[in-house]
Amino acid sequence: METVNDDTDIYYYSLRDIPADLEDAGRRTLKAFNVRERFFHFEFFRNLDDKIVALEVNMRPPVG
C-alpha cells in the first residue's frame, strides 16, 4: 500500500541468521498445519511493535 500511495520502490530482504522468535513462529506454523514431507513457504513481517505477523502460508515451493 505504501508503495502505491507514496510512489516508492518495493524491496525485501532475507535473513541469513534466523532470530529465535521467528524460528519459533515458523515451527509453530508447521505444527498448526501439520506439514510433513512437502514443499512449503511462509512469509512473515515484523511490525513496528517488533511483533511477528504471518503474511502468507503456502503449501508449495516459493516462486518469484
One Martini backbone bead per residue (centre of mass of N, CA, C, O) as a GRO file, in nm:
protein
   64
    1MET     BB    1   0.059   0.062  -0.022
    2GLU     BB    2   0.299   0.258   0.004
    3THR     BB    3   0.397   0.236  -0.286
    4VAL     BB    4   0.148   0.374  -0.410
    5ASN     BB    5   0.102   0.629  -0.226
    6ASP     BB    6   0.437   0.713  -0.230
    7ASP     BB    7   0.606   0.630  -0.476
    8THR     BB    8   0.777   0.365  -0.421
    9ASP     BB    9   0.985   0.112  -0.356
   10ILE     BB   10   1.045  -0.225  -0.371
   11TYR     BB   11   1.143  -0.433  -0.085
   12TYR     BB   12   1.362  -0.700   0.032
   13TYR     BB   13   1.464  -0.950   0.284
   14SER     BB   14   1.694  -1.197   0.398
   15LEU     BB   15   1.791  -1.398   0.654
   16ARG     BB   16   2.059  -1.584   0.760
   17ASP     BB   17   1.981  -1.534   1.057
   18ILE     BB   18   1.749  -1.673   1.264
   19PRO     BB   19   1.547  -1.574   1.481
   20ALA     BB   20   1.402  -1.729   1.743
   21ASP     BB   21   1.109  -1.611   1.706
   22LEU     BB   22   1.085  -1.692   1.405
   23GLU     BB   23   1.131  -1.993   1.431
   24ASP     BB   24   0.895  -2.042   1.620
   25ALA     BB   25   0.674  -1.950   1.424
   26GLY     BB   26   0.737  -2.160   1.206
   27ARG     BB   27   0.702  -2.418   1.381
   28ARG     BB   28   0.407  -2.357   1.465
   29THR     BB   29   0.298  -2.357   1.177
   30LEU     BB   30   0.369  -2.643   1.101
   31LYS     BB   31   0.197  -2.772   1.325
   32ALA     BB   32  -0.083  -2.646   1.255
   33PHE     BB   33  -0.056  -2.779   0.942
   34ASN     BB   34   0.084  -3.055   0.935
   35VAL     BB   35   0.375  -3.055   0.810
   36ARG     BB   36   0.481  -3.313   0.566
   37GLU     BB   37   0.662  -3.386   0.303
   38ARG     BB   38   0.665  -3.079   0.177
   39PHE     BB   39   0.616  -2.805   0.028
   40PHE     BB   40   0.703  -2.470   0.156
   41HIS     BB   41   0.592  -2.130   0.254
   42PHE     BB   42   0.672  -1.844   0.450
   43GLU     BB   43   0.541  -1.519   0.556
   44PHE     BB   44   0.690  -1.253   0.736
   45PHE     BB   45   0.647  -0.978   0.966
   46ARG     BB   46   0.757  -0.681   1.130
   47ASN     BB   47   0.642  -0.466   1.337
   48LEU     BB   48   0.670  -0.176   1.526
   49ASP     BB   49   0.640  -0.379   1.793
   50ASP     BB   50   0.808  -0.649   1.719
   51LYS     BB   51   0.599  -0.826   1.576
   52ILE     BB   52   0.497  -1.125   1.444
   53VAL     BB   53   0.355  -1.162   1.111
   54ALA     BB   54   0.154  -1.330   0.907
   55LEU     BB   55   0.115  -1.336   0.551
   56GLU     BB   56   0.200  -1.637   0.450
   57VAL     BB   57   0.066  -1.971   0.358
   58ASN     BB   58   0.238  -2.224   0.166
   59MET     BB   59   0.189  -2.543  -0.025
   60ARG     BB   60   0.466  -2.451  -0.183
   61PRO     BB   61   0.690  -2.339  -0.368
   62PRO     BB   62   0.883  -2.084  -0.417
   63VAL     BB   63   0.819  -1.787  -0.618
   64GLY     BB   64   0.877  -1.501  -0.848
   0.00000   0.00000   0.00000
